[in-house]
Structures are given as C-alpha cells and as structure tokens.
Amino acid sequence: MTAKTDPAIYGFSAPLPTLDPSDLSPGVRELVVALREAGLFTTDSGDGSNYEAGMGCAMPFPHVFVLTPTGTEDTVVESIRRVLDANPSLVDWPFVVEQLPGDELPGQGLPNTTAVWVRHADYEAMWAAAEAAELRARAEKAEAELAEAQGEVAEIEARVAELEDQVADLQGESFDAERAEFERDERPSR
C-alpha cells in the first residue's frame, strides 16, 4: 500500500508538479525518481553538493523529503523501505528513514501534513563538519581583515608620529623665535 498522493491534500492542484530528473542532485536523482514512481510525493532533496557550492538552504548530506498527510507516516516509511529494499543500488551511503517533527517540515508549512525523510545516517557529524568548515572560513576571513586593519592602524600611527614631530618642530621654532624677539625687546637700549 502506498501513501495517498492526492495533490489537494498537500495544497497543490492536480496533477503533482512535474519532476525533471536533470534538476536533481546526481547523488539522489535515482532515489527521488524511484520514490515518485512508487507514488510518494518527494519535495526537497539533495546530495550535499549544493551546500558545498554555497546554496544557503541546502544541507551538507544526502537526503530526500517525502510529504504525507498526518497519520500516514508509518505507511510512507514502509513504502520507502520497500523501494530501498527492491533497489539497493539507489543509495550507496548509510541511511535512516524517519518521520520529521511537525515543526521541521521543509519549507511548506502545510496543514495536516508531515514529512518523512531518507537521510544519511551520519548527518549530525556531517552537519558539524560543515559548520566547523564554515566557521573556520569565517575565522580566516576575520583574521585577514584584522591583519589588514592592523596594517592600516600602523600606517595611521606612523603618520600621527610624523605630524607630532612636525608640530614639535614648529612649536620649537616658534618658541625660539618668540624667545629671540623677547630677548631683543628686553635688551637695554644703548
């Protein structure tokens, strides 16, 4: 038994949106096509390559989301497992099939809808590694910006020192001139 795929349940008008396999990440393309052929409504998917390419909403690990009406999650999990058991070459990475909590639906926010996903079994480690790499890149950028700012500060401090020397020289010359004038004015006339 496959899950209901009536588009109205998901807030879409019939038929379901057409899927162009060439638009899918290569690492999950065949899996998404097989799940769709089994009557499952796949939505977001990816193999991690879009994350590496800088796509902000992408995930750094292989995954496929399947939307389903609330209450049919167990049936959808069974359907996904049947597809995977019948086609073991679809997934060449360790995977988990699980229901997502309602507050973690991938972007749709549709009423009476939940999601099941197929994800890499080590996704938490992959997220952590991706976040660490991102933080490392941000730290390197910040260090480069800091070094540049420190160079600018050094240039400004050197210029300030030059100007202070000029001021001291000018004040010294002015003081010497004033002293000479004072001494000249204070000399007794002969």
Secondary structure, DSSP 8 states (H G I E B T S, - for coil): ------GGGGT--SS-----GGGS-TTTHHHHHHHHHTT-EEEEEE-SHHHHTT-TT--SS-EEEEEEETT-HHHHHHHHHHHHHH-GGG--S-EEEEE--GGG-SS---TTEEEEEEEETTHHHHHHHHHHHHHHHHHHHHHHHHHHHHHHHHHHHHHHHHHHHHHHHHHHHHHHHHHHHHHHHHS---
